[in-house]
């Protein structure tokens, strides 16, 4: 039996990916779950496994292609002959598919004749013998008879099938196509209990979409001299688009320093015990625990803003992302439920996720669900920087390189290890006074570790 394998759903907000490797050719024998290809999305590099064992009959994509969810990837012959029972079942499904197609055609003809008229009752004859050539027809996974529908909506059978699989009543979805036709994108974007805005209502401006350019299509020089044109990677392109969108929030950055002299001694003292557990005790892993406690004390920093509905969404979970520098660009693995883990466990998990991000082994789920982000550039250098929000989060903490500085204490100057911190926040939700209180809470927790069990 021939299997036409299409790109499956890759997760929330992921619709396309760039093919960075194709591992099979026509004639190859594969086993179930064997990697067929690798694609790069804005969130991760993902291997696409074979859905079943068999022989590759056709490969429909190549390295460098940009593909989308639902696009045909390969055709596989699994070597299995269809049984008589399965043929009968497939014929029944084909009948339902044809019923939907007939209903759709009737609706489209009605709308073409009078776009403003309501769809009329459709009478269908379901007794047609469809046994001939039934194997040549595309067989849907599920189907519902549509023998008589007085309120049939304009949508293709594929779109209807998607709505059924997602448990969405297609009659509640507002179509954005000609004559109100419903597309697959309309189904994906549908939120229960909420319709799309009327077209007459002004919409928020969308960030510019940066399309990859073919270097051959552009000049290789400008008036100053020769140039090289290189298409953006998927990660870089999506990073540019999302940061452009995030910048629409009014940013403010608050700067301060923490005296980590005593904390650094403790970090070195307990570093070996954490290493035995498989992690590395870093300032980032310590600050992860501090941030989780601070977010409990200041819930407005663990929230997001819904301007469309005029609401603030306070998160009851504490998932903190940590920016990781990779050869593909900046990735932000998310450590879930930070408040429930001790510093040793956080250190181990941070080490594992950072390594997976650099080695292209990170999964989509491990890059989603964050409520706050930490960006530590201290290992590279710098005194201060202004991190950009990781939307829809409302705050991000930047960490720079610590340095020994003279600090006036009890009538004299003493050498102290000072850590520069930069807190950027969304001014729509957070005021300056709240921001400095939040940052000072973090600094006091770093300087007085007993503050966390006392107040956190």
N, C-alpha and C positions, 0 to 999 in steps of 0.2 A: 504494500500500500504506500502511496506517495504522500509525504508530509511536507507541506509548504510552511516553513518555520519563519515567523515574523518577529520583529523586535518586540519583546514584551514590555509591560509597564515597568519602569526602572525606579519608581518612587515619586514622592511628592515634588511637584514643580519641575520634573525632569522630562523634557519632551524630545530632545535631540542629543546626539553624541557624535564625536568624530572617530572614525575607524582608525586605530593606530596599529592594528595587527590582525591578519587573517591567517589562521592556523591550519586550514584544510583546503584541499583542491578537489576538482571533479574526479571521482573514482576512489577517493579515500574511504576507508571503513572506519566508522566511529562507534564509540560506546556511549551509553546514556551518561549525561553530565560531563562528557569530555568538552574541553574548551574549544569552541569553534572560532571565536574572534575576540578581540579586546577593543573596547571603545573608551573614549575619554569624555566625560561630561564635565560640567562646571564644578561638580562635587568630588568626583573620584574617577579612577580608571577601573573599569568593570569588565570581567570576563563573562562572555555569554556562552552558557553550556548547551550541549546538544539535548533536545527534548526526548530522544529515543536512540537506540542503536540502529545502525543501518549503513547504507552506502550513499555518499554525496553524489547526487545527480547533476545539480547546478549550484553555482555560487553567484549570487546576484549583486554582491557588493565588492568593493576593493579598498585597499588601504588608502586613506586620504579622503574617503567619502564622508559627507555629513549625512547621517541617517536619522530618521524620526521613528517614534513609537508606532508600531503597526506596519512598518516597511518590511517587505520580503527580504530575508537574508539568504537562506539556502533551501534547496529542495532535497529531501532525504527519502530514499527508498528503504523502508524497514523490512522488506522481504516477506511481509505477512500478507496472505490472501484474505480477502473479505469473506466472511461466512454468510450463509443465506440469511440468518437472523439479522446480522448487522446491515445487510443490504436493505431488508424490509424497513428497519429502523431509519436508515438514511433517506429512503424514499419518503417516509412520513415527514421527516424534517424538511426535505426539499419541497414538499407540498406547502408547508407553512411558509417557507421562504418565498415561494411563488405567490402565495396569497398576499404576503406583505408587499411584494413588488407590484402586484396588480392594484392593491389599495393605494400605494404611493402614486402610481401612474394616473389613477382616477383623480386623486386629489390635485396633482400637478396640472392636469388638463382643465379641471374646474377653475384653478387659480389663474392659469394662462388666459382663460376666457374672460374672467372677471376677477381681478386681483383683490377686490374689496368684498367679494361675496363669501359667505360662510361655506365650508365644505359640506357637500350633500351626502346623504346616506348612500353607502356603497353596497350593492348586492353582488356577492361572489358565488361562483359555482365551484365547489371544492371537490367535485367528483371526477375531475380530470385524471386520466391515467398517466402517471409520471414515471412509470417504471423504465421506459426507454431512455438511455443515455443518462441515467441518474447519477452514475459515477463521475461524469464529466462536470457536474454542477458543484459549485462551492457549497459545502455543507456547514451550516452554522452549528455552534456548540449547543445553543438552546433556541427555542422558538415558541411563540404563542400564536394560536390561530387567531386570525383577525377577520373572521368571516363577515362580521357586521359591526361597523364602528361609525356611529353618527358624528363623532367629533375627531376623525382622523387628522393628525397633525402632519405637516409636510416634513418628512425625514426619511433618509435612506434605510434599507434593512440593516446595514451595518451599524448605523447610529442607533436604531431601535434596540438592536442586540446589545450594544454597549450600555444603554440605559438600563436594560433588564439585568445585566450582569452586575451593575453597580447599585441595583435596588432603587433606581430613580424613576418616578412617574414622569414619563416624557411629556405628558399633557401640562405639567407645571413648569416646563422649561421654555423660556422665551428665545425664539430663534433670531439670529442676527443675519441670516442669509436673505436672498431675494424672496419677497412675499412671506417673510417670517419663517423660512426654511431652517430647520434645526441641524447644526453640524456637530461633529464629534467634539470640537472645541467647546461648543455650548454645553454639552453634557459634562465635560471635564470641569468647566468653570462654574457649574451650577452648585449653589449652596442651598440646602433645604430651608424653606421658610423665607427665602429671599430671592426676589426676581431682579433681573438686570435693570439698570436705569433706563428710562425712555431715551430714545436717540436725541430728542430735543433738549434733554438736560445736559449741561456742559460736563464733560468728563475731565478727570485729572490728567495732566499731560503725562504721556508715557516716556520713559527714558529712551534716548536714541539707540536703535539696534545697530551694532557694529558688525557688518558683514565681512567675511574673509575675502581678501582680494587675491586674484591670480597675478603673480608678478609679471607674467608674460603680457598681460593686458595693459600694463602701465609703463610709462617711460622709465628708463634706467638712469636718468640724470635730471637735475634741475639746472637752473641758470648758474649755480655756483660750482657744480661738478657732479661726479658720478655718485649714485646712491644704490643701496640694496633694499629691495622691498621683501618683507617676510610676513606671511599671514600670521595673525594672532592665533595662539593656541586656544583651545576651548576654554581652559581655565582663565587665561588672561582676558579673553573677550567677555566672558560672563562676569568676571571680576570688575571690568570697566563699566559694564552696564549696570550692575547692582550698586556699585559705589556711586555712580551718577545718580541713581534713584535715591540712595541713602542720604546723599548730600542735600536733598530737598528739605530734610529736617534741620531746624536751626541748631547748629553745633555751638557749644561753649566748652572750653577746656580749662580745668583747674589744676594748678601745679603745687607740689609740696614735696618735702623730704622726710624720710623716716630714719631714725637712728637704729641701725640693725647690728650694732657692735656686739651686744650680748646674744642676740639671736644667731649671729654667724658662728659664735662659739658653740652653741647648742647644735647647730646644723652639722658642724664638723664632728662633734662628739657622737651624735647618733647616726652619722652617715653610713658606718659599717653595718649596723643592724638592718638598715633599710636595704643596703646592697645585698645582704644575705637573702632577703625576701624577693629579690629580683628587680628592684627599682633603684633609682638614684634620687637622693634627697637634695632637691634644688629649692631655690627661693620661690620658684613658680609653684611647686607642689605645696609649699607651706602657705603661700598666699591664696591658693585655691581654697583651703580650709577657712582662712580668714574671711575671704569674700563670701562664702556660703553663710557664715554667721552674720556678716554685715548686711546681707540681703534680707535676712529675717528681721533685723532691727530696722531696716529702711525698705519696706516692700515696694515703694514707688520705683526703685532701681531694678526690680525684678518684674517688670511689666512691659507692656507695649501700648501704642496709641492707635485707636481705630477712629480716624477722623471722619470717615464716611457716616458712622453711626453716632459720633460724639461720645465715645466710650473709652474707658481705660481698662485694659485687661490685666489684672493682677495674677501672676503665675503662682501656683501653689507647689511648684516643684523647682528644684535648684540644679539646673544643668549648665555647666560653665564650659565655654569653648576656649581653646588655647591655640593661638595662631602659630603655625609651623611653616618654616621656610623650606621649600622643596625645589627641585630642579624644574618643576612644572609651574611654579608660582606659589602663592600663599594659600594654604589650606587650613581649615579650622576644625580639627577634631573636637567632639563634644564629650565631656565626661558627665555621665548621667548621675543624678542623685548624690551630688557632692556632699551634701549635709549628712548623709548616712554613712560616710566612709571616713576612716582615720587617715592620717597623713601618710603612713606607710603604704596603705592600699592605693591612695591617690598617686603616690610616687610611682608605684609599679604600673598602674593603668596609664599614667601620662607617658611613661617610657615606651610602653607597648604601642600606644596609639601614634606617637610621634614617629616611631620606626615604621609602622604600617603606612603612614602618610608618605614618608620619603621613598618607600619601596613599592608604591602603587598597589598596596594590599588593603587599603582602607575601604570600608563599605559605605554605601550611601547612608545607612542608618546611623553610622558613627560620625557623620558630618551634619546631622540634623538635630533640631530640638533644643538649641541653646537659648538661654535667657540672659546671659551676660558673657562678655569676652575679655580675655587677658592677652595682651600682646607684649612679649618680653624681648627687647632688643639689647639687653644688657650684655649678652655674650658677644655682640658685635662692637658695641660702643655707643657713644652719644650721651648727652646730658639730659635733654628733654625732647619730646616730640608730641605732636597732636594727633592721636589716633582717630580714624574715622569710624563712626558707628557701624555696627554690623546689624543692619535692619532685619527684622523689626525690633531688635533690642534697643533700649534707650540709654545705655551706658557702656563704656569700655574703659579698661584700665591699662595704661601704658607703663612699662617698667624699663628704666634705663640702667646704665652701668653704675654700680656703687663705687664710691671713692672715699679715701681717708681725707677728712677735713677738720680744721680746728673749730671746736665748738666751745663757747663760753659757758662753763658750769661751775657754780659755787665760787665765784670770784677769780676763776682762771680759765685759760684755754686748754682743752684736752683733745687729743686725736680721737676722732670718732668715725666709724664707717657709716656713711650717709647714702641712702638709696633714693634716687629721684623717681617720683611717681607723677603720672599725668592722667587725669580723669576727664574724658570727654563725655558729654551728656546731651540729651535732647531737651532743649529749653522749653518745648511745648508742655512738658510734664514736670520737669525738675527745675527748681529755682536755684540761684547761686548759693543761697544760705544753706539749702538742703545738701547741695553738692559738697560744700566744704565740711559740713558735719559728717557726711558719709566718709569722705576722704580722711578726716581726722580720726574717725572711729577705726579705720583700717590701720592708720599709722600708730595709734595707741595700742592696738592689738599686737602689732609687730614689736613694739618697744616694751610692752608689758604682756607677755603671753598668757598670764593668768586671767586676762580680760575675757578671753573666749569662753572658758568654762564658767566664768562669773556672770557674764551678760549675754553670751551668744546662744 
